Amino acid sequence: MIAIDLLTAIKARRSIHQFKKQEVGRAVLQDIFTYGSYAPTHYMKESWRINVYEREGKSDFVDAIMTSYQRIGMLKTDDDLKTQKMIDSMKQFLLQIPHHALIYFKKEDDPVRYEETYASICAFIQNAQLAAWSYGVGMLWTITPYMHDSGFAEDIGLDSRTDKIAAVMQIGYPEKIPRDKGRTPIGDKITFISE
């Protein structure tokens, strides 16, 4: 682990789009998600569940993504050469990412509880991203169309009636770290109401 203070990690962390081929050790991944689990969670429910797809396990996962993209109309379903090349290129790109962590939770019937649960999952993800950065590990928090495809959930063994996919984290050691793009001054976003 790299010695890095929390405030530095918050400002220095970047979303990573290019990863080295080197895998992150399972012990490190477990540490990262352990730190994630210290996120605030209503009633200590710790609703997050994590499926990590790596090595040969990525193949079926990536196939399910391609099938979903075709089912929802993002990719053509015909066998023409151009479509096949696009699918092969997308598959190759996704398979080169060392780890894909699918974060999901059990749906709540009560809309307030649902929002509380989803908020805690987002806090879990951000904690994990900050912990990963301290280990020199990069992540990309993705929200993609296939996450909303019930067929995709079924293809990877989830029950779309009871399971909600919150995010897919692409994980690995950064090949390239994007530059700091800065942030809008918080004074432009904050209103103090005193009376």
Contacts in CASP RR format, 6 or more apart in sequence:
PFRMAT RR
TARGET T0000
AUTHOR 0000-0000-0000
METHOD contacts of the structure
MODEL  1
MIAIDLLTAIKARRSIHQFKKQEVGRAVLQDIFTYGSYAPTHYMKESWRI
NVYEREGKSDFVDAIMTSYQRIGMLKTDDDLKTQKMIDSMKQFLLQIPHH
ALIYFKKEDDPVRYEETYASICAFIQNAQLAAWSYGVGMLWTITPYMHDS
GFAEDIGLDSRTDKIAAVMQIGYPEKIPRDKGRTPIGDKITFISE
1 31 0 8 1.000
1 134 0 8 1.000
1 135 0 8 1.000
2 134 0 8 1.000
2 135 0 8 1.000
2 136 0 8 1.000
4 12 0 8 1.000
4 133 0 8 1.000
4 134 0 8 1.000
6 130 0 8 1.000
9 130 0 8 1.000
9 133 0 8 1.000
9 134 0 8 1.000
10 130 0 8 1.000
11 180 0 8 1.000
12 133 0 8 1.000
13 129 0 8 1.000
13 130 0 8 1.000
13 133 0 8 1.000
14 138 0 8 1.000
14 174 0 8 1.000
14 177 0 8 1.000
14 178 0 8 1.000
14 180 0 8 1.000
15 139 0 8 1.000
15 140 0 8 1.000
15 141 0 8 1.000
15 178 0 8 1.000
16 138 0 8 1.000
16 139 0 8 1.000
16 140 0 8 1.000
16 170 0 8 1.000
16 172 0 8 1.000
16 174 0 8 1.000
16 175 0 8 1.000
16 176 0 8 1.000
16 177 0 8 1.000
16 178 0 8 1.000
17 140 0 8 1.000
17 176 0 8 1.000
17 178 0 8 1.000
18 174 0 8 1.000
18 175 0 8 1.000
18 176 0 8 1.000
19 96 0 8 1.000
19 97 0 8 1.000
19 98 0 8 1.000
19 138 0 8 1.000
19 170 0 8 1.000
19 171 0 8 1.000
19 172 0 8 1.000
19 173 0 8 1.000
19 174 0 8 1.000
19 175 0 8 1.000
20 98 0 8 1.000
20 172 0 8 1.000
20 173 0 8 1.000
20 174 0 8 1.000
20 175 0 8 1.000
21 96 0 8 1.000
21 98 0 8 1.000
22 98 0 8 1.000
22 172 0 8 1.000
22 173 0 8 1.000
23 54 0 8 1.000
23 55 0 8 1.000
23 98 0 8 1.000
23 99 0 8 1.000
23 172 0 8 1.000
24 98 0 8 1.000
24 99 0 8 1.000
24 135 0 8 1.000
24 137 0 8 1.000
24 171 0 8 1.000
24 172 0 8 1.000
24 173 0 8 1.000
28 135 0 8 1.000
28 137 0 8 1.000
29 52 0 8 1.000
29 99 0 8 1.000
29 101 0 8 1.000
29 171 0 8 1.000
31 131 0 8 1.000
31 135 0 8 1.000
32 128 0 8 1.000
32 131 0 8 1.000
32 132 0 8 1.000
32 135 0 8 1.000
32 137 0 8 1.000
33 50 0 8 1.000
33 101 0 8 1.000
33 128 0 8 1.000
35 127 0 8 1.000
35 128 0 8 1.000
35 130 0 8 1.000
35 131 0 8 1.000
36 124 0 8 1.000
36 125 0 8 1.000
36 127 0 8 1.000
36 128 0 8 1.000
36 131 0 8 1.000
37 46 0 8 1.000
37 48 0 8 1.000
37 124 0 8 1.000
37 127 0 8 1.000
38 127 0 8 1.000
39 120 0 8 1.000
39 123 0 8 1.000
39 124 0 8 1.000
39 126 0 8 1.000
39 127 0 8 1.000
40 120 0 8 1.000
40 123 0 8 1.000
41 47 0 8 1.000
41 120 0 8 1.000
41 123 0 8 1.000
41 124 0 8 1.000
42 113 0 8 1.000
42 116 0 8 1.000
42 117 0 8 1.000
42 120 0 8 1.000
45 117 0 8 1.000
45 120 0 8 1.000
47 105 0 8 1.000
47 106 0 8 1.000
47 117 0 8 1.000
47 120 0 8 1.000
47 121 0 8 1.000
48 103 0 8 1.000
48 104 0 8 1.000
48 105 0 8 1.000
48 120 0 8 1.000
48 121 0 8 1.000
48 124 0 8 1.000
48 166 0 8 1.000
49 103 0 8 1.000
49 104 0 8 1.000
49 105 0 8 1.000
49 106 0 8 1.000
50 101 0 8 1.000
50 102 0 8 1.000
50 103 0 8 1.000
51 101 0 8 1.000
51 102 0 8 1.000
51 104 0 8 1.000
51 156 0 8 1.000
52 99 0 8 1.000
52 100 0 8 1.000
52 101 0 8 1.000
52 102 0 8 1.000
53 61 0 8 1.000
53 99 0 8 1.000
53 100 0 8 1.000
53 101 0 8 1.000
53 102 0 8 1.000
54 98 0 8 1.000
54 99 0 8 1.000
54 100 0 8 1.000
58 94 0 8 1.000
58 95 0 8 1.000
58 97 0 8 1.000
58 100 0 8 1.000
59 95 0 8 1.000
60 156 0 8 1.000
61 100 0 8 1.000
61 102 0 8 1.000
61 156 0 8 1.000
62 91 0 8 1.000
62 94 0 8 1.000
62 95 0 8 1.000
63 91 0 8 1.000
64 146 0 8 1.000
64 152 0 8 1.000
64 155 0 8 1.000
64 156 0 8 1.000
65 94 0 8 1.000
65 146 0 8 1.000
65 152 0 8 1.000
66 75 0 8 1.000
66 87 0 8 1.000
66 90 0 8 1.000
66 91 0 8 1.000
67 152 0 8 1.000
67 155 0 8 1.000
68 145 0 8 1.000
68 146 0 8 1.000
68 149 0 8 1.000
68 151 0 8 1.000
68 152 0 8 1.000
68 155 0 8 1.000
69 75 0 8 1.000
69 90 0 8 1.000
69 145 0 8 1.000
69 146 0 8 1.000
70 76 0 8 1.000
70 77 0 8 1.000
71 149 0 8 1.000
71 151 0 8 1.000
71 152 0 8 1.000
72 145 0 8 1.000
72 146 0 8 1.000
72 149 0 8 1.000
74 145 0 8 1.000
75 83 0 8 1.000
75 86 0 8 1.000
75 87 0 8 1.000
76 83 0 8 1.000
94 100 0 8 1.000
97 170 0 8 1.000
97 171 0 8 1.000
97 172 0 8 1.000
98 171 0 8 1.000
98 172 0 8 1.000
98 173 0 8 1.000
99 169 0 8 1.000
99 170 0 8 1.000
99 171 0 8 1.000
99 172 0 8 1.000
100 168 0 8 1.000
100 169 0 8 1.000
100 170 0 8 1.000
100 171 0 8 1.000
101 168 0 8 1.000
101 169 0 8 1.000
101 171 0 8 1.000
102 156 0 8 1.000
102 165 0 8 1.000
102 167 0 8 1.000
102 168 0 8 1.000
102 169 0 8 1.000
103 121 0 8 1.000
103 124 0 8 1.000
103 125 0 8 1.000
103 165 0 8 1.000
103 166 0 8 1.000
103 167 0 8 1.000
103 168 0 8 1.000
103 169 0 8 1.000
104 158 0 8 1.000
104 163 0 8 1.000
104 164 0 8 1.000
104 165 0 8 1.000
104 166 0 8 1.000
105 117 0 8 1.000
105 118 0 8 1.000
105 121 0 8 1.000
105 163 0 8 1.000
105 164 0 8 1.000
105 166 0 8 1.000
106 162 0 8 1.000
106 163 0 8 1.000
106 164 0 8 1.000
107 114 0 8 1.000
107 161 0 8 1.000
107 162 0 8 1.000
107 163 0 8 1.000
107 164 0 8 1.000
108 114 0 8 1.000
108 116 0 8 1.000
108 117 0 8 1.000
118 164 0 8 1.000
118 166 0 8 1.000
121 166 0 8 1.000
121 167 0 8 1.000
122 166 0 8 1.000
125 141 0 8 1.000
125 166 0 8 1.000
125 167 0 8 1.000
125 169 0 8 1.000
128 139 0 8 1.000
128 169 0 8 1.000
129 138 0 8 1.000
129 139 0 8 1.000
129 141 0 8 1.000
129 169 0 8 1.000
132 138 0 8 1.000
132 139 0 8 1.000
132 171 0 8 1.000
136 173 0 8 1.000
136 174 0 8 1.000
137 171 0 8 1.000
137 172 0 8 1.000
137 173 0 8 1.000
138 171 0 8 1.000
138 172 0 8 1.000
138 173 0 8 1.000
138 174 0 8 1.000
139 169 0 8 1.000
139 170 0 8 1.000
139 171 0 8 1.000
139 172 0 8 1.000
140 169 0 8 1.000
140 170 0 8 1.000
141 167 0 8 1.000
141 169 0 8 1.000
142 167 0 8 1.000
142 168 0 8 1.000
142 169 0 8 1.000
142 170 0 8 1.000
143 167 0 8 1.000
144 168 0 8 1.000
146 152 0 8 1.000
147 165 0 8 1.000
147 167 0 8 1.000
147 168 0 8 1.000
148 165 0 8 1.000
150 160 0 8 1.000
151 160 0 8 1.000
153 159 0 8 1.000
153 160 0 8 1.000
153 163 0 8 1.000
153 165 0 8 1.000
154 160 0 8 1.000
158 165 0 8 1.000
END
